[in-house]
Amino acid sequence: MSTIIDCPYCESEGRKSPIVIEPNLLLQGKSFTCSCCKSELSLKPQSADVFERGLTAYQNYQHVTASLQDAGNTPSLA
């Protein structure tokens, strides 16, 4: 499950440069680099627990909505 975020440094300089990250690899300690400015994005070790809980909650949410769609219901997000 890849995710794209805008590079915070490039954004502060008025540019828009995407960084493609893989959340599970980020959790394992991998860093991801902006192709424009070469800034690296990584997860601080002390943030790993919070990030993992959020990632697990998001994945659970994806499973629930997929189940609802499979059952013929279209979930309404309010």
N, CA, C and O atoms as a Tripos MOL2 file, in Angstrom:
@<TRIPOS>MOLECULE
protein
  312   311    78     0     0
PROTEIN
NO_CHARGES

@<TRIPOS>ATOM
      1 N           0.8460   -1.1770    0.0000 N.3       1 MET1
      2 CA          0.0000    0.0000    0.0000 C.3       1 MET1
      3 C           0.8920    1.2400    0.0000 C.2       1 MET1
      4 O           1.3240    1.6950    1.0590 O.2       1 MET1
      5 N           1.1610    1.7720   -1.1520 N.am      2 SER2
      6 CA          1.9610    2.9880   -1.2610 C.3       2 SER2
      7 C           1.1020    4.2100   -0.9650 C.2       2 SER2
      8 O          -0.1000    4.2310   -1.2340 O.2       2 SER2
      9 N           1.7420    5.2130   -0.4120 N.am      3 THR3
     10 CA          1.0910    6.4750   -0.0970 C.3       3 THR3
     11 C           1.9660    7.5970   -0.6400 C.2       3 THR3
     12 O           3.1930    7.5160   -0.5860 O.2       3 THR3
     13 N           1.3420    8.6290   -1.1530 N.am      4 ILE4
     14 CA          2.0820    9.7710   -1.6830 C.3       4 ILE4
     15 C           1.8240   10.9740   -0.7860 C.2       4 ILE4
     16 O           0.6780   11.3150   -0.4950 O.2       4 ILE4
     17 N           2.9030   11.6080   -0.3550 N.am      5 ILE5
     18 CA          2.7800   12.8560    0.4030 C.3       5 ILE5
     19 C           3.6380   13.9080   -0.2860 C.2       5 ILE5
     20 O           4.6040   13.5800   -0.9750 O.2       5 ILE5
     21 N           3.2860   15.1500   -0.1000 N.am      6 ASP6
     22 CA          4.1090   16.2420   -0.6290 C.3       6 ASP6
     23 C           5.3180   16.4290    0.2730 C.2       6 ASP6
     24 O           5.2050   16.3680    1.4980 O.2       6 ASP6
     25 N           6.4720   16.6580   -0.3340 N.am      7 CYS7
     26 CA          7.6940   16.9030    0.4240 C.3       7 CYS7
     27 C           7.5050   18.1810    1.2460 C.2       7 CYS7
     28 O           7.2220   19.2390    0.6840 O.2       7 CYS7
     29 N           7.6570   18.0930    2.5620 N.am      8 PRO8
     30 CA          7.4790   19.2910    3.3960 C.3       8 PRO8
     31 C           8.4620   20.4140    3.0620 C.2       8 PRO8
     32 O           8.0890   21.5870    3.0940 O.2       8 PRO8
     33 N           9.7020   20.0720    2.7460 N.am      9 TYR9
     34 CA         10.6850   21.1080    2.4320 C.3       9 TYR9
     35 C          10.3390   21.8030    1.1170 C.2       9 TYR9
     36 O          10.3140   23.0320    1.0450 O.2       9 TYR9
     37 N          10.0720   21.0080    0.0760 N.am     10 CYS10
     38 CA          9.7240   21.6080   -1.2180 C.3      10 CYS10
     39 C           8.4730   22.4680   -1.0940 C.2      10 CYS10
     40 O           8.3850   23.5420   -1.6890 O.2      10 CYS10
     41 N           7.5100   21.9890   -0.3190 N.am     11 GLU11
     42 CA          6.2730   22.7450   -0.1290 C.3      11 GLU11
     43 C           6.5560   24.0840    0.5350 C.2      11 GLU11
     44 O           5.9430   25.0930    0.1850 O.2      11 GLU11
     45 N           7.4900   24.1010    1.4980 N.am     12 SER12
     46 CA          7.8360   25.3670    2.1640 C.3      12 SER12
     47 C           8.5550   26.3270    1.2180 C.2      12 SER12
     48 O           8.5820   27.5350    1.4520 O.2      12 SER12
     49 N           9.1360   25.7820    0.1520 N.am     13 GLU13
     50 CA          9.8250   26.5880   -0.8590 C.3      13 GLU13
     51 C           8.9170   26.9280   -2.0440 C.2      13 GLU13
     52 O           9.3730   27.5110   -3.0280 O.2      13 GLU13
     53 N           7.6260   26.5620   -1.9520 N.am     14 GLY14
     54 CA          6.6730   26.8740   -3.0070 C.3      14 GLY14
     55 C           6.6330   25.8660   -4.1410 C.2      14 GLY14
     56 O           6.0100   26.1140   -5.1730 O.2      14 GLY14
     57 N           7.2920   24.7320   -3.9580 N.am     15 ARG15
     58 CA          7.2680   23.6750   -4.9860 C.3      15 ARG15
     59 C           6.3850   22.5400   -4.5100 C.2      15 ARG15
     60 O           6.1030   22.4040   -3.3190 O.2      15 ARG15
     61 N           5.9590   21.7360   -5.4560 N.am     16 LYS16
     62 CA          5.1850   20.5480   -5.1040 C.3      16 LYS16
     63 C           5.9350   19.3400   -5.6480 C.2      16 LYS16
     64 O           6.0300   19.1460   -6.8600 O.2      16 LYS16
     65 N           6.4650   18.5340   -4.7360 N.am     17 SER17
     66 CA          7.2280   17.3640   -5.1360 C.3      17 SER17
     67 C           6.7630   16.1800   -4.2920 C.2      17 SER17
     68 O           6.9380   16.1890   -3.0740 O.2      17 SER17
     69 N           6.1790   15.1690   -4.9150 N.am     18 PRO18
     70 CA          5.6620   14.0330   -4.1500 C.3      18 PRO18
     71 C           6.7650   13.0770   -3.6840 C.2      18 PRO18
     72 O           7.7670   12.8700   -4.3690 O.2      18 PRO18
     73 N           6.5490   12.5070   -2.5080 N.am     19 ILE19
     74 CA          7.3930   11.4270   -2.0010 C.3      19 ILE19
     75 C           6.4800   10.2110   -1.8620 C.2      19 ILE19
     76 O           5.4690   10.2590   -1.1600 O.2      19 ILE19
     77 N           6.8430    9.1290   -2.5320 N.am     20 VAL20
     78 CA          6.0760    7.8920   -2.4360 C.3      20 VAL20
     79 C           6.6440    7.0880   -1.2780 C.2      20 VAL20
     80 O           7.8320    6.7650   -1.2540 O.2      20 VAL20
     81 N           5.7820    6.7660   -0.3140 N.am     21 ILE21
     82 CA          6.2290    5.9780    0.8340 C.3      21 ILE21
     83 C           5.4150    4.6900    0.9260 C.2      21 ILE21
     84 O           4.2890    4.6070    0.4350 O.2      21 ILE21
     85 N           5.9980    3.7170    1.5510 N.am     22 GLU22
     86 CA          5.3330    2.4620    1.8680 C.3      22 GLU22
     87 C           5.2640    2.4160    3.3970 C.2      22 GLU22
     88 O           6.2920    2.2230    4.0460 O.2      22 GLU22
     89 N           4.0700    2.5910    3.9880 N.am     23 PRO23
     90 CA          3.9650    2.7000    5.4460 C.3      23 PRO23
     91 C           4.5910    1.5320    6.2190 C.2      23 PRO23
     92 O           5.2190    1.7520    7.2540 O.2      23 PRO23
     93 N           4.4310    0.3110    5.7370 N.am     24 ASN24
     94 CA          5.0070   -0.8240    6.4650 C.3      24 ASN24
     95 C           6.5330   -0.7710    6.4600 C.2      24 ASN24
     96 O           7.1690   -1.1290    7.4510 O.2      24 ASN24
     97 N           7.1200   -0.3300    5.3560 N.am     25 LEU25
     98 CA          8.5770   -0.1880    5.2970 C.3      25 LEU25
     99 C           9.0540    0.9830    6.1580 C.2      25 LEU25
    100 O          10.1240    0.9240    6.7630 O.2      25 LEU25
    101 N           8.2510    2.0430    6.2050 N.am     26 LEU26
    102 CA          8.5630    3.1800    7.0720 C.3      26 LEU26
    103 C           8.6180    2.7100    8.5250 C.2      26 LEU26
    104 O           9.5050    3.1060    9.2810 O.2      26 LEU26
    105 N           7.6720    1.8690    8.9020 N.am     27 LEU27
    106 CA          7.6150    1.3250   10.2530 C.3      27 LEU27
    107 C           8.8300    0.4460   10.5560 C.2      27 LEU27
    108 O           9.2630    0.3520   11.7050 O.2      27 LEU27
    109 N           9.3720   -0.1910    9.5310 N.am     28 GLN28
    110 CA         10.5410   -1.0570    9.7040 C.3      28 GLN28
    111 C          11.8600   -0.2790    9.7080 C.2      28 GLN28
    112 O          12.9290   -0.8690    9.8650 O.2      28 GLN28
    113 N          11.7850    1.0400    9.5370 N.am     29 GLY29
    114 CA         12.9840    1.8660    9.6180 C.3      29 GLY29
    115 C          13.5090    2.3840    8.2910 C.2      29 GLY29
    116 O          14.5230    3.0820    8.2680 O.2      29 GLY29
    117 N          12.8480    2.0640    7.1820 N.am     30 LYS30
    118 CA         13.2960    2.5500    5.8850 C.3      30 LYS30
    119 C          12.9890    4.0420    5.7590 C.2      30 LYS30
    120 O          11.9930    4.5270    6.2970 O.2      30 LYS30
    121 N          13.8410    4.7550    5.0550 N.am     31 SER31
    122 CA         13.5870    6.1690    4.7760 C.3      31 SER31
    123 C          13.2620    6.3250    3.2930 C.2      31 SER31
    124 O          13.6330    5.4870    2.4720 O.2      31 SER31
    125 N          12.5770    7.3900    2.9720 N.am     32 PHE32
    126 CA         12.1570    7.6740    1.5980 C.3      32 PHE32
    127 C          12.6470    9.0620    1.2280 C.2      32 PHE32
    128 O          12.6300    9.9770    2.0520 O.2      32 PHE32
    129 N          13.0880    9.2150   -0.0240 N.am     33 THR33
    130 CA         13.7700   10.4310   -0.4610 C.3      33 THR33
    131 C          12.9570   11.2100   -1.4890 C.2      33 THR33
    132 O          12.3490   10.6330   -2.3900 O.2      33 THR33
    133 N          12.9600   12.5250   -1.3350 N.am     34 CYS34
    134 CA         12.3470   13.4110   -2.3190 C.3      34 CYS34
    135 C          13.2370   13.4300   -3.5570 C.2      34 CYS34
    136 O          14.4440   13.6430   -3.4490 O.2      34 CYS34
    137 N          12.6560   13.2130   -4.7180 N.am     35 SER35
    138 CA         13.4400   13.1920   -5.9520 C.3      35 SER35
    139 C          13.9090   14.5920   -6.3610 C.2      35 SER35
    140 O          14.8380   14.7250   -7.1580 O.2      35 SER35
    141 N          13.2800   15.6210   -5.8260 N.am     36 CYS36
    142 CA         13.6360   16.9910   -6.1910 C.3      36 CYS36
    143 C          14.7680   17.5490   -5.3180 C.2      36 CYS36
    144 O          15.7920   17.9930   -5.8370 O.2      36 CYS36
    145 N          14.5820   17.5270   -4.0070 N.am     37 CYS37
    146 CA         15.5520   18.1640   -3.1180 C.3      37 CYS37
    147 C          16.4150   17.1670   -2.3380 C.2      37 CYS37
    148 O          17.3370   17.5600   -1.6230 O.2      37 CYS37
    149 N          16.1080   15.8860   -2.4800 N.am     38 LYS38
    150 CA         16.8460   14.8010   -1.8150 C.3      38 LYS38
    151 C          16.6640   14.7700   -0.2950 C.2      38 LYS38
    152 O          17.4390   14.1150    0.4020 O.2      38 LYS38
    153 N          15.6510   15.4680    0.2270 N.am     39 SER39
    154 CA         15.3340   15.3600    1.6540 C.3      39 SER39
    155 C          14.8550   13.9450    1.9320 C.2      39 SER39
    156 O          14.2020   13.3250    1.0930 O.2      39 SER39
    157 N          15.1820   13.4390    3.1190 N.am     40 GLU40
    158 CA         14.7490   12.0960    3.4940 C.3      40 GLU40
    159 C          13.6360   12.1700    4.5190 C.2      40 GLU40
    160 O          13.6530   12.9980    5.4300 O.2      40 GLU40
    161 N          12.6690   11.2850    4.3470 N.am     41 LEU41
    162 CA         11.5530   11.1640    5.2710 C.3      41 LEU41
    163 C          11.6970    9.8290    5.9780 C.2      41 LEU41
    164 O          11.8200    8.7870    5.3340 O.2      41 LEU41
    165 N          11.6800    9.8630    7.2980 N.am     42 SER42
    166 CA         11.7780    8.6310    8.0800 C.3      42 SER42
    167 C          10.9480    8.7940    9.3450 C.2      42 SER42
    168 O          10.4580    9.8800    9.6540 O.2      42 SER42
    169 N          10.8020    7.6940   10.0630 N.am     43 LEU43
    170 CA         10.0100    7.6810   11.2800 C.3      43 LEU43
    171 C          10.9470    7.6450   12.4820 C.2      43 LEU43
    172 O          11.8490    6.8090   12.5390 O.2      43 LEU43
    173 N          10.7440    8.5350   13.4320 N.am     44 LYS44
    174 CA         11.5440    8.5010   14.6500 C.3      44 LYS44
    175 C          11.1740    7.2510   15.4410 C.2      44 LYS44
    176 O           9.9960    6.8980   15.5090 O.2      44 LYS44
    177 N          12.1440    6.5780   16.0350 N.am     45 PRO45
    178 CA         11.8450    5.3590   16.7930 C.3      45 PRO45
    179 C          10.7890    5.5620   17.8810 C.2      45 PRO45
    180 O           9.9750    4.6700   18.1200 O.2      45 PRO45
    181 N          10.7900    6.7120   18.5370 N.am     46 GLN46
    182 CA          9.8080    6.9590   19.5970 C.3      46 GLN46
    183 C           8.3940    7.1750   19.0610 C.2      46 GLN46
    184 O           7.4390    7.1880   19.8370 O.2      46 GLN46
    185 N           8.2470    7.3450   17.7520 N.am     47 SER47
    186 CA          6.9240    7.5110   17.1390 C.3      47 SER47
    187 C           6.3700    6.2080   16.5740 C.2      47 SER47
    188 O           5.2290    6.1700   16.1150 O.2      47 SER47
    189 N           7.1570    5.1520   16.6020 N.am     48 ALA48
    190 CA          6.7640    3.8940   15.9510 C.3      48 ALA48
    191 C           5.4670    3.3120   16.5230 C.2      48 ALA48
    192 O           4.6240    2.8400   15.7610 O.2      48 ALA48
    193 N           5.2930    3.3380   17.8510 N.am     49 ASP49
    194 CA          4.0860    2.7620   18.4510 C.3      49 ASP49
    195 C           2.8250    3.4960   17.9990 C.2      49 ASP49
    196 O           1.8310    2.8640   17.6410 O.2      49 ASP49
    197 N           2.8660    4.8140   18.0150 N.am     50 VAL50
    198 CA          1.7010    5.6120   17.6000 C.3      50 VAL50
    199 C           1.4170    5.3820   16.1170 C.2      50 VAL50
    200 O           0.2640    5.2200   15.7170 O.2      50 VAL50
    201 N           2.4770    5.3690   15.3020 N.am     51 PHE51
    202 CA          2.3170    5.1550   13.8670 C.3      51 PHE51
    203 C           1.7250    3.7670   13.6030 C.2      51 PHE51
    204 O           0.8320    3.6220   12.7680 O.2      51 PHE51
    205 N           2.2180    2.7570   14.3070 N.am     52 GLU52
    206 CA          1.7210    1.3940   14.1070 C.3      52 GLU52
    207 C           0.2480    1.2640   14.4990 C.2      52 GLU52
    208 O          -0.5200    0.5980   13.8050 O.2      52 GLU52
    209 N          -0.1460    1.8930   15.5990 N.am     53 ARG53
    210 CA         -1.5640    1.8590   16.0010 C.3      53 ARG53
    211 C          -2.4450    2.5310   14.9490 C.2      53 ARG53
    212 O          -3.5170    2.0270   14.6130 O.2      53 ARG53
    213 N          -1.9910    3.6610   14.4370 N.am     54 GLY54
    214 CA         -2.7580    4.3600   13.3990 C.3      54 GLY54
    215 C          -2.8410    3.5540   12.1200 C.2      54 GLY54
    216 O          -3.8960    3.5010   11.4870 O.2      54 GLY54
    217 N          -1.7510    2.9290   11.7350 N.am     55 LEU55
    218 CA         -1.7280    2.1030   10.5280 C.3      55 LEU55
    219 C          -2.6470    0.9030   10.6800 C.2      55 LEU55
    220 O          -3.3720    0.5600    9.7470 O.2      55 LEU55
    221 N          -2.6270    0.2600   11.8420 N.am     56 THR56
    222 CA         -3.5080   -0.8800   12.1020 C.3      56 THR56
    223 C          -4.9690   -0.4560   12.0600 C.2      56 THR56
    224 O          -5.8020   -1.1530   11.4800 O.2      56 THR56
    225 N          -5.2850    0.6770   12.6670 N.am     57 ALA57
    226 CA         -6.6690    1.1780   12.6560 C.3      57 ALA57
    227 C          -7.1240    1.4750   11.2290 C.2      57 ALA57
    228 O          -8.2600    1.1720   10.8620 O.2      57 ALA57
    229 N          -6.2530    2.0580   10.4350 N.am     58 TYR58
    230 CA         -6.5870    2.3650    9.0440 C.3      58 TYR58
    231 C          -6.8150    1.0830    8.2440 C.2      58 TYR58
    232 O          -7.7610    0.9990    7.4600 O.2      58 TYR58
    233 N          -5.9550    0.0900    8.4400 N.am     59 GLN59
    234 CA         -6.1180   -1.1790    7.7300 C.3      59 GLN59
    235 C          -7.4110   -1.8790    8.1470 C.2      59 GLN59
    236 O          -8.0870   -2.4780    7.3100 O.2      59 GLN59
    237 N          -7.7600   -1.8090    9.4340 N.am     60 ASN60
    238 CA         -9.0320   -2.3810    9.8990 C.3      60 ASN60
    239 C         -10.2070   -1.6710    9.2440 C.2      60 ASN60
    240 O         -11.1750   -2.3130    8.8350 O.2      60 ASN60
    241 N         -10.1260   -0.3680    9.1450 N.am     61 TYR61
    242 CA        -11.1660    0.4180    8.4930 C.3      61 TYR61
    243 C         -11.3260   -0.0100    7.0280 C.2      61 TYR61
    244 O         -12.4440   -0.1340    6.5290 O.2      61 TYR61
    245 N         -10.1990   -0.2330    6.3500 N.am     62 GLN62
    246 CA        -10.2630   -0.6860    4.9580 C.3      62 GLN62
    247 C         -10.9670   -2.0350    4.8450 C.2      62 GLN62
    248 O         -11.7510   -2.2400    3.9180 O.2      62 GLN62
    249 N         -10.7040   -2.9530    5.7660 N.am     63 HIS63
    250 CA        -11.3430   -4.2670    5.7510 C.3      63 HIS63
    251 C         -12.8510   -4.1500    5.9840 C.2      63 HIS63
    252 O         -13.6410   -4.8300    5.3300 O.2      63 HIS63
    253 N         -13.2380   -3.2900    6.9120 N.am     64 VAL64
    254 CA        -14.6710   -3.1020    7.2010 C.3      64 VAL64
    255 C         -15.3910   -2.5370    5.9860 C.2      64 VAL64
    256 O         -16.4540   -3.0340    5.6170 O.2      64 VAL64
    257 N         -14.8340   -1.5110    5.3610 N.am     65 THR65
    258 CA        -15.5110   -0.9210    4.2000 C.3      65 THR65
    259 C         -15.5270   -1.8960    3.0230 C.2      65 THR65
    260 O         -16.4960   -1.9240    2.2650 O.2      65 THR65
    261 N         -14.4720   -2.6930    2.8580 N.am     66 ALA66
    262 CA        -14.4590   -3.6940    1.7880 C.3      66 ALA66
    263 C         -15.5410   -4.7370    2.0310 C.2      66 ALA66
    264 O         -16.1990   -5.1740    1.0870 O.2      66 ALA66
    265 N         -15.7330   -5.1410    3.2830 N.am     67 SER67
    266 CA        -16.7740   -6.1200    3.6180 C.3      67 SER67
    267 C         -18.1610   -5.5650    3.3290 C.2      67 SER67
    268 O         -19.0220   -6.2740    2.8090 O.2      67 SER67
    269 N         -18.3780   -4.2960    3.6650 N.am     68 LEU68
    270 CA        -19.6680   -3.6740    3.3950 C.3      68 LEU68
    271 C         -19.9190   -3.5990    1.8950 C.2      68 LEU68
    272 O         -21.0370   -3.8450    1.4430 O.2      68 LEU68
    273 N         -18.8960   -3.2630    1.1220 N.am     69 GLN69
    274 CA        -19.0600   -3.1790   -0.3200 C.3      69 GLN69
    275 C         -19.3180   -4.5540   -0.9150 C.2      69 GLN69
    276 O         -20.1460   -4.6890   -1.8160 O.2      69 GLN69
    277 N         -18.6220   -5.5790   -0.4260 N.am     70 ASP70
    278 CA        -18.8380   -6.9450   -0.8910 C.3      70 ASP70
    279 C         -20.2500   -7.4250   -0.6030 C.2      70 ASP70
    280 O         -20.8120   -8.2160   -1.3600 O.2      70 ASP70
    281 N         -20.8210   -6.9440    0.4940 N.am     71 ALA71
    282 CA        -22.1750   -7.3470    0.8820 C.3      71 ALA71
    283 C         -23.2350   -6.5720    0.0940 C.2      71 ALA71
    284 O         -24.4290   -6.8120    0.2710 O.2      71 ALA71
    285 N         -22.8220   -5.6670   -0.7530 N.am     72 GLY72
    286 CA        -23.7700   -4.9120   -1.5560 C.3      72 GLY72
    287 C         -24.1830   -3.5900   -0.9670 C.2      72 GLY72
    288 O         -25.0690   -2.9250   -1.5040 O.2      72 GLY72
    289 N         -23.5690   -3.1960    0.1140 N.am     73 ASN73
    290 CA        -23.8690   -1.9020    0.7330 C.3      73 ASN73
    291 C         -22.7640   -0.9260    0.3880 C.2      73 ASN73
    292 O         -21.5910   -1.2980    0.3640 O.2      73 ASN73
    293 N         -23.1210    0.2990    0.1250 N.am     74 THR74
    294 CA        -22.1210    1.3270   -0.1100 C.3      74 THR74
    295 C         -22.0120    2.1380    1.1620 C.2      74 THR74
    296 O         -22.9610    2.8130    1.5600 O.2      74 THR74
    297 N         -20.8390    2.0730    1.8100 N.am     75 PRO75
    298 CA        -20.7100    2.8160    3.0710 C.3      75 PRO75
    299 C         -20.7970    4.3160    2.8420 C.2      75 PRO75
    300 O         -20.3000    4.8460    1.8490 O.2      75 PRO75
    301 N         -21.4270    4.9660    3.7660 N.am     76 SER76
    302 CA        -21.5380    6.4150    3.7270 C.3      76 SER76
    303 C         -20.5890    6.9850    4.7670 C.2      76 SER76
    304 O         -20.7090    6.6960    5.9570 O.2      76 SER76
    305 N         -19.6490    7.7920    4.3120 N.am     77 LEU77
    306 CA        -18.6980    8.3980    5.2300 C.3      77 LEU77
    307 C         -19.1730    9.8000    5.5570 C.2      77 LEU77
    308 O         -19.2580   10.6630    4.6830 O.2      77 LEU77
    309 N         -19.4760   10.0130    6.8050 N.am     78 ALA78
    310 CA        -19.9780   11.3340    7.2330 C.3      78 ALA78
    311 C         -18.9750   12.0300    8.0960 C.2      78 ALA78
    312 O         -19.2210   13.1480    8.5490 O.2      78 ALA78
@<TRIPOS>BOND
     1     1     2 1
     2     2     3 1
     3     3     4 2
     4     3     5 am
     5     5     6 1
     6     6     7 1
     7     7     8 2
     8     7     9 am
     9     9    10 1
    10    10    11 1
    11    11    12 2
    12    11    13 am
    13    13    14 1
    14    14    15 1
    15    15    16 2
    16    15    17 am
    17    17    18 1
    18    18    19 1
    19    19    20 2
    20    19    21 am
    21    21    22 1
    22    22    23 1
    23    23    24 2
    24    23    25 am
    25    25    26 1
    26    26    27 1
    27    27    28 2
    28    27    29 am
    29    29    30 1
    30    30    31 1
    31    31    32 2
    32    31    33 am
    33    33    34 1
    34    34    35 1
    35    35    36 2
    36    35    37 am
    37    37    38 1
    38    38    39 1
    39    39    40 2
    40    39    41 am
    41    41    42 1
    42    42    43 1
    43    43    44 2
    44    43    45 am
    45    45    46 1
    46    46    47 1
    47    47    48 2
    48    47    49 am
    49    49    50 1
    50    50    51 1
    51    51    52 2
    52    51    53 am
    53    53    54 1
    54    54    55 1
    55    55    56 2
    56    55    57 am
    57    57    58 1
    58    58    59 1
    59    59    60 2
    60    59    61 am
    61    61    62 1
    62    62    63 1
    63    63    64 2
    64    63    65 am
    65    65    66 1
    66    66    67 1
    67    67    68 2
    68    67    69 am
    69    69    70 1
    70    70    71 1
    71    71    72 2
    72    71    73 am
    73    73    74 1
    74    74    75 1
    75    75    76 2
    76    75    77 am
    77    77    78 1
    78    78    79 1
    79    79    80 2
    80    79    81 am
    81    81    82 1
    82    82    83 1
    83    83    84 2
    84    83    85 am
    85    85    86 1
    86    86    87 1
    87    87    88 2
    88    87    89 am
    89    89    90 1
    90    90    91 1
    91    91    92 2
    92    91    93 am
    93    93    94 1
    94    94    95 1
    95    95    96 2
    96    95    97 am
    97    97    98 1
    98    98    99 1
    99    99   100 2
   100    99   101 am
   101   101   102 1
   102   102   103 1
   103   103   104 2
   104   103   105 am
   105   105   106 1
   106   106   107 1
   107   107   108 2
   108   107   109 am
   109   109   110 1
   110   110   111 1
   111   111   112 2
   112   111   113 am
   113   113   114 1
   114   114   115 1
   115   115   116 2
   116   115   117 am
   117   117   118 1
   118   118   119 1
   119   119   120 2
   120   119   121 am
   121   121   122 1
   122   122   123 1
   123   123   124 2
   124   123   125 am
   125   125   126 1
   126   126   127 1
   127   127   128 2
   128   127   129 am
   129   129   130 1
   130   130   131 1
   131   131   132 2
   132   131   133 am
   133   133   134 1
   134   134   135 1
   135   135   136 2
   136   135   137 am
   137   137   138 1
   138   138   139 1
   139   139   140 2
   140   139   141 am
   141   141   142 1
   142   142   143 1
   143   143   144 2
   144   143   145 am
   145   145   146 1
   146   146   147 1
   147   147   148 2
   148   147   149 am
   149   149   150 1
   150   150   151 1
   151   151   152 2
   152   151   153 am
   153   153   154 1
   154   154   155 1
   155   155   156 2
   156   155   157 am
   157   157   158 1
   158   158   159 1
   159   159   160 2
   160   159   161 am
   161   161   162 1
   162   162   163 1
   163   163   164 2
   164   163   165 am
   165   165   166 1
   166   166   167 1
   167   167   168 2
   168   167   169 am
   169   169   170 1
   170   170   171 1
   171   171   172 2
   172   171   173 am
   173   173   174 1
   174   174   175 1
   175   175   176 2
   176   175   177 am
   177   177   178 1
   178   178   179 1
   179   179   180 2
   180   179   181 am
   181   181   182 1
   182   182   183 1
   183   183   184 2
   184   183   185 am
   185   185   186 1
   186   186   187 1
   187   187   188 2
   188   187   189 am
   189   189   190 1
   190   190   191 1
   191   191   192 2
   192   191   193 am
   193   193   194 1
   194   194   195 1
   195   195   196 2
   196   195   197 am
   197   197   198 1
   198   198   199 1
   199   199   200 2
   200   199   201 am
   201   201   202 1
   202   202   203 1
   203   203   204 2
   204   203   205 am
   205   205   206 1
   206   206   207 1
   207   207   208 2
   208   207   209 am
   209   209   210 1
   210   210   211 1
   211   211   212 2
   212   211   213 am
   213   213   214 1
   214   214   215 1
   215   215   216 2
   216   215   217 am
   217   217   218 1
   218   218   219 1
   219   219   220 2
   220   219   221 am
   221   221   222 1
   222   222   223 1
   223   223   224 2
   224   223   225 am
   225   225   226 1
   226   226   227 1
   227   227   228 2
   228   227   229 am
   229   229   230 1
   230   230   231 1
   231   231   232 2
   232   231   233 am
   233   233   234 1
   234   234   235 1
   235   235   236 2
   236   235   237 am
   237   237   238 1
   238   238   239 1
   239   239   240 2
   240   239   241 am
   241   241   242 1
   242   242   243 1
   243   243   244 2
   244   243   245 am
   245   245   246 1
   246   246   247 1
   247   247   248 2
   248   247   249 am
   249   249   250 1
   250   250   251 1
   251   251   252 2
   252   251   253 am
   253   253   254 1
   254   254   255 1
   255   255   256 2
   256   255   257 am
   257   257   258 1
   258   258   259 1
   259   259   260 2
   260   259   261 am
   261   261   262 1
   262   262   263 1
   263   263   264 2
   264   263   265 am
   265   265   266 1
   266   266   267 1
   267   267   268 2
   268   267   269 am
   269   269   270 1
   270   270   271 1
   271   271   272 2
   272   271   273 am
   273   273   274 1
   274   274   275 1
   275   275   276 2
   276   275   277 am
   277   277   278 1
   278   278   279 1
   279   279   280 2
   280   279   281 am
   281   281   282 1
   282   282   283 1
   283   283   284 2
   284   283   285 am
   285   285   286 1
   286   286   287 1
   287   287   288 2
   288   287   289 am
   289   289   290 1
   290   290   291 1
   291   291   292 2
   292   291   293 am
   293   293   294 1
   294   294   295 1
   295   295   296 2
   296   295   297 am
   297   297   298 1
   298   298   299 1
   299   299   300 2
   300   299   301 am
   301   301   302 1
   302   302   303 1
   303   303   304 2
   304   303   305 am
   305   305   306 1
   306   306   307 1
   307   307   308 2
   308   307   309 am
   309   309   310 1
   310   310   311 1
   311   311   312 2
@<TRIPOS>SUBSTRUCTURE
     1 MET1         2 RESIDUE 1 A MET
     2 SER2         6 RESIDUE 1 A SER
     3 THR3        10 RESIDUE 1 A THR
     4 ILE4        14 RESIDUE 1 A ILE
     5 ILE5        18 RESIDUE 1 A ILE
     6 ASP6        22 RESIDUE 1 A ASP
     7 CYS7        26 RESIDUE 1 A CYS
     8 PRO8        30 RESIDUE 1 A PRO
     9 TYR9        34 RESIDUE 1 A TYR
    10 CYS10       38 RESIDUE 1 A CYS
    11 GLU11       42 RESIDUE 1 A GLU
    12 SER12       46 RESIDUE 1 A SER
    13 GLU13       50 RESIDUE 1 A GLU
    14 GLY14       54 RESIDUE 1 A GLY
    15 ARG15       58 RESIDUE 1 A ARG
    16 LYS16       62 RESIDUE 1 A LYS
    17 SER17       66 RESIDUE 1 A SER
    18 PRO18       70 RESIDUE 1 A PRO
    19 ILE19       74 RESIDUE 1 A ILE
    20 VAL20       78 RESIDUE 1 A VAL
    21 ILE21       82 RESIDUE 1 A ILE
    22 GLU22       86 RESIDUE 1 A GLU
    23 PRO23       90 RESIDUE 1 A PRO
    24 ASN24       94 RESIDUE 1 A ASN
    25 LEU25       98 RESIDUE 1 A LEU
    26 LEU26      102 RESIDUE 1 A LEU
    27 LEU27      106 RESIDUE 1 A LEU
    28 GLN28      110 RESIDUE 1 A GLN
    29 GLY29      114 RESIDUE 1 A GLY
    30 LYS30      118 RESIDUE 1 A LYS
    31 SER31      122 RESIDUE 1 A SER
    32 PHE32      126 RESIDUE 1 A PHE
    33 THR33      130 RESIDUE 1 A THR
    34 CYS34      134 RESIDUE 1 A CYS
    35 SER35      138 RESIDUE 1 A SER
    36 CYS36      142 RESIDUE 1 A CYS
    37 CYS37      146 RESIDUE 1 A CYS
    38 LYS38      150 RESIDUE 1 A LYS
    39 SER39      154 RESIDUE 1 A SER
    40 GLU40      158 RESIDUE 1 A GLU
    41 LEU41      162 RESIDUE 1 A LEU
    42 SER42      166 RESIDUE 1 A SER
    43 LEU43      170 RESIDUE 1 A LEU
    44 LYS44      174 RESIDUE 1 A LYS
    45 PRO45      178 RESIDUE 1 A PRO
    46 GLN46      182 RESIDUE 1 A GLN
    47 SER47      186 RESIDUE 1 A SER
    48 ALA48      190 RESIDUE 1 A ALA
    49 ASP49      194 RESIDUE 1 A ASP
    50 VAL50      198 RESIDUE 1 A VAL
    51 PHE51      202 RESIDUE 1 A PHE
    52 GLU52      206 RESIDUE 1 A GLU
    53 ARG53      210 RESIDUE 1 A ARG
    54 GLY54      214 RESIDUE 1 A GLY
    55 LEU55      218 RESIDUE 1 A LEU
    56 THR56      222 RESIDUE 1 A THR
    57 ALA57      226 RESIDUE 1 A ALA
    58 TYR58      230 RESIDUE 1 A TYR
    59 GLN59      234 RESIDUE 1 A GLN
    60 ASN60      238 RESIDUE 1 A ASN
    61 TYR61      242 RESIDUE 1 A TYR
    62 GLN62      246 RESIDUE 1 A GLN
    63 HIS63      250 RESIDUE 1 A HIS
    64 VAL64      254 RESIDUE 1 A VAL
    65 THR65      258 RESIDUE 1 A THR
    66 ALA66      262 RESIDUE 1 A ALA
    67 SER67      266 RESIDUE 1 A SER
    68 LEU68      270 RESIDUE 1 A LEU
    69 GLN69      274 RESIDUE 1 A GLN
    70 ASP70      278 RESIDUE 1 A ASP
    71 ALA71      282 RESIDUE 1 A ALA
    72 GLY72      286 RESIDUE 1 A GLY
    73 ASN73      290 RESIDUE 1 A ASN
    74 THR74      294 RESIDUE 1 A THR
    75 PRO75      298 RESIDUE 1 A PRO
    76 SER76      302 RESIDUE 1 A SER
    77 LEU77      306 RESIDUE 1 A LEU
    78 ALA78      310 RESIDUE 1 A ALA
